[in-house]
Amino acid sequence: MKEFDKIHKRCSVCNENLEPEPGYYTGSMYVSYALFVAFIVTSFLIFVGIFDVDAVRLLYFIVPSIFILTPLFFRIARIIWINIFVSYDKQKLNYLM
């Protein structure tokens, strides 16, 4: 659990550099923030709007969920961030597969 932020230096399939520069993934914080906001808003709308759960009781579900989902959202945010800026060579990928 301590090393959930570690990534490989290069992609094992296409040999793409996954750490182009120091601090490259700093912008993924904004993506992670958007993922958490989407999770909280969706949870609120589902539980309060559909199931009529008290908003305060919903916190008993959301707060632990945020801590549990942090490593997952962290990884997903990095994946989204690198896919925004890196365009993959389809010929290279087709050759490897």
N, CA, C and O atoms as a Tinker XYZ file with bonds, in Angstrom:
   388  protein
     1  N      0.815000   -1.189000    0.000000    73     2
     2  CA     0.000000    0.000000    0.000000    64     1     3
     3  C      0.864000    1.260000    0.000000    63     2     4     5
     4  O      0.427000    2.310000   -0.472000    81     3
     5  N      2.080000    1.164000    0.523000    73     3     6
     6  CA     2.946000    2.336000    0.580000    64     5     7
     7  C      3.371000    2.818000   -0.798000    63     6     8     9
     8  O      3.608000    4.010000   -0.995000    81     7
     9  N      3.466000    1.921000   -1.727000    73     7    10
    10  CA     4.020000    2.266000   -3.028000    64     9    11
    11  C      2.963000    2.328000   -4.129000    63    10    12    13
    12  O      3.233000    1.945000   -5.267000    81    11
    13  N      1.772000    2.802000   -3.802000    73    11    14
    14  CA     0.733000    2.865000   -4.827000    64    13    15
    15  C      1.023000    3.937000   -5.869000    63    14    16    17
    16  O      0.396000    3.951000   -6.928000    81    15
    17  N      1.957000    4.829000   -5.589000    73    15    18
    18  CA     2.268000    5.896000   -6.545000    64    17    19
    19  C      3.429000    5.551000   -7.465000    63    18    20    21
    20  O      3.802000    6.374000   -8.300000    81    19
    21  N      4.003000    4.385000   -7.344000    73    19    22
    22  CA     5.128000    3.976000   -8.190000    64    21    23
    23  C      4.615000    3.485000   -9.541000    63    22    24    25
    24  O      3.604000    2.787000   -9.615000    81    23
    25  N      5.328000    3.859000  -10.616000    73    23    26
    26  CA     4.991000    3.385000  -11.953000    64    25    27
    27  C      6.251000    2.914000  -12.641000    63    26    28    29
    28  O      7.359000    3.250000  -12.222000    81    27
    29  N      6.085000    2.140000  -13.690000    73    27    30
    30  CA     7.219000    1.696000  -14.482000    64    29    31
    31  C      7.803000    2.889000  -15.233000    63    30    32    33
    32  O      7.088000    3.838000  -15.557000    81    31
    33  N      9.081000    2.837000  -15.502000    73    31    34
    34  CA     9.722000    3.916000  -16.261000    64    33    35
    35  C      9.308000    3.887000  -17.733000    63    34    36    37
    36  O      9.190000    4.938000  -18.363000    81    35
    37  N      9.090000    2.698000  -18.282000    73    35    38
    38  CA     8.721000    2.551000  -19.689000    64    37    39
    39  C      7.591000    1.541000  -19.813000    63    38    40    41
    40  O      7.447000    0.638000  -18.989000    81    39
    41  N      6.789000    1.713000  -20.866000    73    39    42
    42  CA     5.696000    0.788000  -21.159000    64    41    43
    43  C      6.287000   -0.529000  -21.646000    63    42    44    45
    44  O      7.207000   -0.536000  -22.464000    81    43
    45  N      5.765000   -1.631000  -21.150000    73    43    46
    46  CA     6.290000   -2.944000  -21.534000    64    45    47
    47  C      5.864000   -3.345000  -22.943000    63    46    48    49
    48  O      6.464000   -4.251000  -23.520000    81    47
    49  N      4.846000   -2.699000  -23.517000    73    47    50
    50  CA     4.361000   -3.040000  -24.851000    64    49    51
    51  C      5.015000   -2.177000  -25.921000    63    50    52    53
    52  O      5.585000   -2.691000  -26.883000    81    51
    53  N      4.930000   -0.860000  -25.747000    73    51    54
    54  CA     5.391000    0.049000  -26.812000    64    53    55
    55  C      6.680000    0.792000  -26.468000    63    54    56    57
    56  O      7.180000    1.567000  -27.283000    81    55
    57  N      7.220000    0.568000  -25.280000    73    55    58
    58  CA     8.460000    1.191000  -24.824000    64    57    59
    59  C      8.334000    2.713000  -24.708000    63    58    60    61
    60  O      9.339000    3.421000  -24.783000    81    59
    61  N      7.120000    3.218000  -24.527000    73    59    62
    62  CA     6.893000    4.659000  -24.337000    64    61    63
    63  C      7.435000    5.073000  -22.970000    63    62    64    65
    64  O      7.258000    4.358000  -21.984000    81    63
    65  N      8.088000    6.219000  -22.916000    73    63    66
    66  CA     8.593000    6.761000  -21.662000    64    65    67
    67  C      7.404000    7.239000  -20.830000    63    66    68    69
    68  O      6.679000    8.140000  -21.251000    81    67
    69  N      7.201000    6.650000  -19.669000    73    67    70
    70  CA     6.055000    6.996000  -18.832000    64    69    71
    71  C      6.367000    8.109000  -17.839000    63    70    72    73
    72  O      5.480000    8.560000  -17.115000    81    71
    73  N      7.613000    8.552000  -17.801000    73    71    74
    74  CA     7.996000    9.693000  -16.976000    64    73    75
    75  C      8.783000   10.669000  -17.835000    63    74    76    77
    76  O     10.005000   10.751000  -17.719000    81    75
    77  N      8.091000   11.416000  -18.702000    73    75    78
    78  CA     8.785000   12.300000  -19.638000    64    77    79
    79  C      9.632000   13.370000  -18.965000    63    78    80    81
    80  O     10.685000   13.738000  -19.486000    81    79
    81  N      9.192000   13.875000  -17.817000    73    79    82
    82  CA     9.940000   14.911000  -17.106000    64    81    83
    83  C      9.512000   14.905000  -15.646000    63    82    84    85
    84  O      8.428000   14.420000  -15.323000    81    83
    85  N     10.348000   15.437000  -14.760000    73    83    86
    86  CA     9.949000   15.514000  -13.347000    64    85    87
    87  C      8.719000   16.404000  -13.182000    63    86    88    89
    88  O      8.640000   17.480000  -13.775000    81    87
    89  N      7.784000   15.962000  -12.395000    73    87    90
    90  CA     6.568000   16.727000  -12.156000    64    89    91
    91  C      5.540000   16.620000  -13.258000    63    90    92    93
    92  O      4.568000   17.375000  -13.277000    81    91
    93  N      5.741000   15.693000  -14.178000    73    91    94
    94  CA     4.832000   15.550000  -15.318000    64    93    95
    95  C      3.396000   15.275000  -14.864000    63    94    96    97
    96  O      2.447000   15.798000  -15.449000    81    95
    97  N      3.242000   14.471000  -13.845000    73    95    98
    98  CA     1.901000   14.056000  -13.418000    64    97    99
    99  C      1.255000   15.010000  -12.425000    63    98   100   101
   100  O      0.221000   14.680000  -11.844000    81    99
   101  N      1.835000   16.175000  -12.220000    73    99   102
   102  CA     1.237000   17.148000  -11.316000    64   101   103
   103  C     -0.153000   17.552000  -11.801000    63   102   104   105
   104  O     -1.059000   17.743000  -10.990000    81   103
   105  N     -0.327000   17.681000  -13.092000    73   103   106
   106  CA    -1.626000   18.048000  -13.649000    64   105   107
   107  C     -2.686000   16.989000  -13.458000    63   106   108   109
   108  O     -3.879000   17.277000  -13.559000    81   107
   109  N     -2.262000   15.754000  -13.181000    73   107   110
   110  CA    -3.252000   14.696000  -12.971000    64   109   111
   111  C     -4.026000   14.903000  -11.670000    63   110   112   113
   112  O     -5.041000   14.245000  -11.441000    81   111
   113  N     -3.551000   15.814000  -10.818000    73   111   114
   114  CA    -4.313000   16.153000   -9.611000    64   113   115
   115  C     -5.680000   16.717000   -9.974000    63   114   116   117
   116  O     -6.670000   16.452000   -9.292000    81   115
   117  N     -5.729000   17.494000  -11.050000    73   115   118
   118  CA    -7.001000   18.078000  -11.473000    64   117   119
   119  C     -7.945000   16.993000  -11.986000    63   118   120   121
   120  O     -9.154000   17.054000  -11.763000    81   119
   121  N     -7.390000   16.015000  -12.666000    73   119   122
   122  CA    -8.201000   14.886000  -13.145000    64   121   123
   123  C     -8.707000   14.087000  -11.956000    63   122   124   125
   124  O     -9.872000   13.690000  -11.920000    81   123
   125  N     -7.834000   13.849000  -10.982000    73   123   126
   126  CA    -8.220000   13.119000   -9.780000    64   125   127
   127  C     -9.325000   13.868000   -9.033000    63   126   128   129
   128  O    -10.283000   13.261000   -8.555000    81   127
   129  N     -9.186000   15.168000   -8.938000    73   127   130
   130  CA   -10.213000   15.989000   -8.289000    64   129   131
   131  C    -11.556000   15.833000   -9.006000    63   130   132   133
   132  O    -12.596000   15.688000   -8.364000    81   131
   133  N    -11.526000   15.863000  -10.332000    73   131   134
   134  CA   -12.754000   15.701000  -11.107000    64   133   135
   135  C    -13.378000   14.322000  -10.879000    63   134   136   137
   136  O    -14.600000   14.199000  -10.797000    81   135
   137  N    -12.546000   13.294000  -10.778000    73   135   138
   138  CA   -13.058000   11.944000  -10.515000    64   137   139
   139  C    -13.741000   11.879000   -9.148000    63   138   140   141
   140  O    -14.814000   11.292000   -9.015000    81   139
   141  N    -13.119000   12.480000   -8.138000    73   139   142
   142  CA   -13.718000   12.472000   -6.804000    64   141   143
   143  C    -15.020000   13.272000   -6.770000    63   142   144   145
   144  O    -15.992000   12.848000   -6.144000    81   143
   145  N    -15.043000   14.418000   -7.435000    73   143   146
   146  CA   -16.270000   15.217000   -7.475000    64   145   147
   147  C    -17.386000   14.437000   -8.171000    63   146   148   149
   148  O    -18.527000   14.427000   -7.711000    81   147
   149  N    -17.047000   13.788000   -9.277000    73   147   150
   150  CA   -18.044000   12.977000   -9.992000    64   149   151
   151  C    -18.557000   11.844000   -9.107000    63   150   152   153
   152  O    -19.754000   11.557000   -9.103000    81   151
   153  N    -17.667000   11.203000   -8.360000    73   151   154
   154  CA   -18.064000   10.123000   -7.460000    64   153   155
   155  C    -18.996000   10.634000   -6.364000    63   154   156   157
   156  O    -20.019000   10.014000   -6.072000    81   155
   157  N    -18.639000   11.766000   -5.758000    73   155   158
   158  CA   -19.445000   12.297000   -4.656000    64   157   159
   159  C    -20.797000   12.779000   -5.146000    63   158   160   161
   160  O    -21.813000   12.499000   -4.510000    81   159
   161  N    -20.836000   13.491000   -6.255000    73   159   162
   162  CA   -22.105000   13.998000   -6.789000    64   161   163
   163  C    -23.005000   12.840000   -7.210000    63   162   164   165
   164  O    -24.201000   12.843000   -6.922000    81   163
   165  N    -22.431000   11.855000   -7.888000    73   163   166
   166  CA   -23.219000   10.687000   -8.313000    64   165   167
   167  C    -23.762000    9.932000   -7.104000    63   166   168   169
   168  O    -24.931000    9.546000   -7.084000    81   167
   169  N    -22.920000    9.721000   -6.100000    73   167   170
   170  CA   -23.368000    9.036000   -4.884000    64   169   171
   171  C    -24.493000    9.812000   -4.212000    63   170   172   173
   172  O    -25.488000    9.233000   -3.776000    81   171
   173  N    -24.324000   11.114000   -4.135000    73   171   174
   174  CA   -25.357000   11.941000   -3.508000    64   173   175
   175  C    -26.675000   11.834000   -4.262000    63   174   176   177
   176  O    -27.730000   11.634000   -3.660000    81   175
   177  N    -26.608000   11.970000   -5.586000    73   175   178
   178  CA   -27.842000   11.914000   -6.381000    64   177   179
   179  C    -28.522000   10.554000   -6.281000    63   178   180   181
   180  O    -29.748000   10.475000   -6.205000    81   179
   181  N    -27.733000    9.488000   -6.281000    73   179   182
   182  CA   -28.318000    8.148000   -6.197000    64   181   183
   183  C    -28.925000    7.896000   -4.825000    63   182   184   185
   184  O    -30.085000    7.495000   -4.721000    81   183
   185  N    -28.145000    8.130000   -3.768000    73   183   186
   186  CA   -28.614000    7.768000   -2.428000    64   185   187
   187  C    -29.670000    8.719000   -1.882000    63   186   188   189
   188  O    -30.642000    8.279000   -1.268000    81   187
   189  N    -29.489000   10.006000   -2.098000    73   187   190
   190  CA   -30.464000   10.961000   -1.566000    64   189   191
   191  C    -31.659000   11.089000   -2.500000    63   190   192   193
   192  O    -32.800000   11.150000   -2.042000    81   191
   193  N    -31.411000   11.129000   -3.794000    73   191   194
   194  CA   -32.498000   11.314000   -4.749000    64   193   195
   195  C    -33.351000   10.080000   -4.952000    63   194   196   197
   196  O    -34.578000   10.176000   -4.976000    81   195
   197  N    -32.729000    8.931000   -5.098000    73   195   198
   198  CA   -33.479000    7.712000   -5.414000    64   197   199
   199  C    -33.871000    6.929000   -4.161000    63   198   200   201
   200  O    -35.027000    6.537000   -4.000000    81   199
   201  N    -32.885000    6.704000   -3.266000    73   199   202
   202  CA   -33.143000    5.863000   -2.094000    64   201   203
   203  C    -33.575000    6.654000   -0.862000    63   202   204   205
   204  O    -33.859000    6.064000    0.181000    81   203
   205  N    -33.628000    7.983000   -0.970000    73   203   206
   206  CA   -34.083000    8.860000    0.116000    64   205   207
   207  C    -33.308000    8.639000    1.419000    63   206   208   209
   208  O    -33.892000    8.594000    2.502000    81   207
   209  N    -31.995000    8.503000    1.297000    73   207   210
   210  CA   -31.119000    8.368000    2.464000    64   209   211
   211  C    -30.816000    9.765000    2.986000    63   210   212   213
   212  O    -30.652000   10.706000    2.209000    81   211
   213  N    -30.743000    9.893000    4.301000    73   211   214
   214  CA   -30.410000   11.174000    4.912000    64   213   215
   215  C    -28.992000   11.592000    4.486000    63   214   216   217
   216  O    -28.073000   10.774000    4.486000    81   215
   217  N    -28.828000   12.858000    4.127000    73   215   218
   218  CA   -27.543000   13.350000    3.616000    64   217   219
   219  C    -26.419000   13.184000    4.641000    63   218   220   221
   220  O    -25.277000   12.916000    4.267000    81   219
   221  N    -26.732000   13.341000    5.924000    73   219   222
   222  CA   -25.706000   13.172000    6.959000    64   221   223
   223  C    -25.287000   11.704000    7.054000    63   222   224   225
   224  O    -24.104000   11.412000    7.225000    81   223
   225  N    -26.233000   10.788000    6.948000    73   223   226
   226  CA   -25.902000    9.362000    6.990000    64   225   227
   227  C    -25.094000    8.945000    5.761000    63   226   228   229
   228  O    -24.331000    7.980000    5.808000    81   227
   229  N    -25.266000    9.662000    4.689000    73   227   230
   230  CA   -24.507000    9.381000    3.475000    64   229   231
   231  C    -23.010000    9.586000    3.706000    63   230   232   233
   232  O    -22.190000    8.920000    3.074000    81   231
   233  N    -22.657000   10.485000    4.589000    73   231   234
   234  CA   -21.247000   10.721000    4.908000    64   233   235
   235  C    -20.570000    9.470000    5.465000    63   234   236   237
   236  O    -19.372000    9.274000    5.263000    81   235
   237  N    -21.329000    8.620000    6.165000    73   235   238
   238  CA   -20.767000    7.372000    6.693000    64   237   239
   239  C    -20.320000    6.446000    5.564000    63   238   240   241
   240  O    -19.448000    5.599000    5.761000    81   239
   241  N    -20.906000    6.603000    4.405000    73   239   242
   242  CA   -20.520000    5.824000    3.232000    64   241   243
   243  C    -19.435000    6.530000    2.419000    63   242   244   245
   244  O    -18.471000    5.898000    1.986000    81   243
   245  N    -19.590000    7.829000    2.215000    73   243   246
   246  CA   -18.698000    8.557000    1.302000    64   245   247
   247  C    -17.293000    8.740000    1.873000    63   246   248   249
   248  O    -16.313000    8.546000    1.153000    81   247
   249  N    -17.173000    9.102000    3.127000    73   247   250
   250  CA   -15.841000    9.381000    3.693000    64   249   251
   251  C    -14.935000    8.153000    3.658000    63   250   252   253
   252  O    -13.802000    8.272000    3.193000    81   251
   253  N    -15.367000    6.985000    4.120000    73   251   254
   254  CA   -14.474000    5.815000    3.996000    64   253   255
   255  C    -14.223000    5.429000    2.534000    63   254   256   257
   256  O    -13.137000    4.969000    2.180000    81   255
   257  N    -15.235000    5.621000    1.699000    73   255   258
   258  CA   -15.073000    5.287000    0.279000    64   257   259
   259  C    -13.991000    6.137000   -0.370000    63   258   260   261
   260  O    -13.240000    5.648000   -1.215000    81   259
   261  N    -13.908000    7.386000    0.012000    73   259   262
   262  CA   -12.882000    8.267000   -0.548000    64   261   263
   263  C    -11.492000    7.738000   -0.208000    63   262   264   265
   264  O    -10.611000    7.712000   -1.067000    81   263
   265  N    -11.294000    7.321000    1.026000    73   263   266
   266  CA    -9.981000    6.790000    1.412000    64   265   267
   267  C     -9.666000    5.472000    0.718000    63   266   268   269
   268  O     -8.522000    5.221000    0.339000    81   267
   269  N    -10.669000    4.642000    0.556000    73   267   270
   270  CA   -10.455000    3.347000   -0.100000    64   269   271
   271  C    -10.187000    3.523000   -1.595000    63   270   272   273
   272  O     -9.368000    2.803000   -2.166000    81   271
   273  N    -10.871000    4.474000   -2.230000    73   271   274
   274  CA   -10.738000    4.669000   -3.674000    64   273   275
   275  C     -9.566000    5.561000   -4.082000    63   274   276   277
   276  O     -9.304000    5.714000   -5.275000    81   275
   277  N     -8.860000    6.150000   -3.125000    73   275   278
   278  CA    -7.754000    7.051000   -3.458000    64   277   279
   279  C     -6.697000    6.397000   -4.347000    63   278   280   281
   280  O     -6.332000    6.999000   -5.357000    81   279
   281  N     -6.181000    5.202000   -4.036000    73   279   282
   282  CA    -5.180000    4.613000   -4.937000    64   281   283
   283  C     -5.719000    4.341000   -6.343000    63   282   284   285
   284  O     -4.999000    4.524000   -7.325000    81   283
   285  N     -6.966000    3.910000   -6.447000    73   283   286
   286  CA    -7.573000    3.638000   -7.751000    64   285   287
   287  C     -7.727000    4.924000   -8.563000    63   286   288   289
   288  O     -7.341000    4.967000   -9.732000    81   287
   289  N     -8.281000    5.958000   -7.958000    73   287   290
   290  CA    -8.455000    7.229000   -8.660000    64   289   291
   291  C     -7.118000    7.861000   -9.001000    63   290   292   293
   292  O     -6.991000    8.524000  -10.031000    81   291
   293  N     -6.122000    7.666000   -8.149000    73   291   294
   294  CA    -4.773000    8.170000   -8.410000    64   293   295
   295  C     -4.224000    7.574000   -9.698000    63   294   296   297
   296  O     -3.708000    8.293000  -10.554000    81   295
   297  N     -4.337000    6.260000   -9.831000    73   295   298
   298  CA    -3.864000    5.575000  -11.040000    64   297   299
   299  C     -4.664000    5.967000  -12.278000    63   298   300   301
   300  O     -4.091000    6.242000  -13.332000    81   299
   301  N     -5.985000    5.992000  -12.149000    73   299   302
   302  CA    -6.835000    6.344000  -13.285000    64   301   303
   303  C     -6.535000    7.768000  -13.756000    63   302   304   305
   304  O     -6.503000    8.032000  -14.958000    81   303
   305  N     -6.315000    8.685000  -12.811000    73   303   306
   306  CA    -6.006000   10.069000  -13.173000    64   305   307
   307  C     -4.697000   10.147000  -13.948000    63   306   308   309
   308  O     -4.596000   10.911000  -14.908000    81   307
   309  N     -3.702000    9.376000  -13.551000    73   307   310
   310  CA    -2.427000    9.363000  -14.281000    64   309   311
   311  C     -2.593000    8.776000  -15.675000    63   310   312   313
   312  O     -1.986000    9.259000  -16.631000    81   311
   313  N     -3.398000    7.756000  -15.792000    73   311   314
   314  CA    -3.646000    7.146000  -17.106000    64   313   315
   315  C     -4.338000    8.149000  -18.022000    63   314   316   317
   316  O     -3.956000    8.300000  -19.183000    81   315
   317  N     -5.349000    8.830000  -17.506000    73   315   318
   318  CA    -6.053000    9.826000  -18.308000    64   317   319
   319  C     -5.105000   10.954000  -18.691000    63   318   320   321
   320  O     -5.120000   11.415000  -19.832000    81   319
   321  N     -4.283000   11.402000  -17.751000    73   319   322
   322  CA    -3.369000   12.516000  -18.005000    64   321   323
   323  C     -2.373000   12.193000  -19.112000    63   322   324   325
   324  O     -2.169000   13.010000  -20.010000    81   323
   325  N     -1.752000   11.022000  -19.067000    73   323   326
   326  CA    -0.759000   10.697000  -20.099000    64   325   327
   327  C     -1.438000   10.459000  -21.446000    63   326   328   329
   328  O     -0.839000   10.722000  -22.489000    81   327
   329  N     -2.671000    9.969000  -21.440000    73   327   330
   330  CA    -3.369000    9.756000  -22.700000    64   329   331
   331  C     -3.836000   11.053000  -23.346000    63   330   332   333
   332  O     -4.129000   11.069000  -24.541000    81   331
   333  N     -3.910000   12.129000  -22.592000    73   331   334
   334  CA    -4.237000   13.431000  -23.163000    64   333   335
   335  C     -3.068000   13.947000  -23.993000    63   334   336   337
   336  O     -3.279000   14.564000  -25.038000    81   335
   337  N     -1.847000   13.706000  -23.546000    73   335   338
   338  CA    -0.678000   14.325000  -24.162000    64   337   339
   339  C      0.177000   13.406000  -25.029000    63   338   340   341
   340  O      0.995000   13.896000  -25.807000    81   339
   341  N      0.016000   12.117000  -24.919000    73   339   342
   342  CA     0.844000   11.181000  -25.683000    64   341   343
   343  C     -0.015000   10.538000  -26.762000    63   342   344   345
   344  O     -1.052000    9.941000  -26.474000    81   343
   345  N      0.428000   10.666000  -28.001000    73   343   346
   346  CA    -0.267000    9.974000  -29.083000    64   345   347
   347  C      0.561000    8.748000  -29.454000    63   346   348   349
   348  O      1.768000    8.840000  -29.677000    81   347
   349  N     -0.087000    7.641000  -29.513000    73   347   350
   350  CA     0.602000    6.380000  -29.746000    64   349   351
   351  C      0.703000    6.071000  -31.233000    63   350   352   353
   352  O     -0.206000    6.384000  -32.002000    81   351
   353  N      1.785000    5.470000  -31.626000    73   351   354
   354  CA     2.019000    5.065000  -33.001000    64   353   355
   355  C      1.293000    3.742000  -33.238000    63   354   356   357
   356  O      1.719000    2.705000  -32.730000    81   355
   357  N      0.214000    3.766000  -33.996000    73   355   358
   358  CA    -0.590000    2.566000  -34.216000    64   357   359
   359  C      0.172000    1.489000  -34.969000    63   358   360   361
   360  O     -0.036000    0.300000  -34.729000    81   359
   361  N      1.051000    1.891000  -35.875000    73   359   362
   362  CA     1.855000    0.904000  -36.599000    64   361   363
   363  C      2.754000    0.127000  -35.641000    63   362   364   365
   364  O      2.909000   -1.088000  -35.760000    81   363
   365  N      3.331000    0.836000  -34.710000    73   363   366
   366  CA     4.212000    0.197000  -33.746000    64   365   367
   367  C      3.429000   -0.804000  -32.886000    63   366   368   369
   368  O      3.905000   -1.907000  -32.615000    81   367
   369  N      2.238000   -0.410000  -32.466000    73   367   370
   370  CA     1.419000   -1.294000  -31.642000    64   369   371
   371  C      0.925000   -2.496000  -32.436000    63   370   372   373
   372  O      0.881000   -3.604000  -31.901000    81   371
   373  N      0.552000   -2.304000  -33.697000    73   371   374
   374  CA     0.105000   -3.412000  -34.520000    64   373   375
   375  C      1.244000   -4.398000  -34.779000    63   374   376   377
   376  O      1.025000   -5.607000  -34.848000    81   375
   377  N      2.448000   -3.875000  -34.920000    73   375   378
   378  CA     3.611000   -4.732000  -35.155000    64   377   379
   379  C      3.884000   -5.595000  -33.923000    63   378   380   381
   380  O      4.267000   -6.758000  -34.047000    81   379
   381  N      3.688000   -5.032000  -32.753000    73   379   382
   382  CA     3.970000   -5.765000  -31.516000    64   381   383
   383  C      2.904000   -6.799000  -31.212000    63   382   384   385
   384  O      3.185000   -7.800000  -30.553000    81   383
   385  N      1.697000   -6.576000  -31.677000    73   383   386
   386  CA     0.609000   -7.500000  -31.345000    64   385   387
   387  C      0.458000   -8.438000  -32.463000    63   386   388
   388  O     -0.401000   -9.318000  -32.419000    81   387
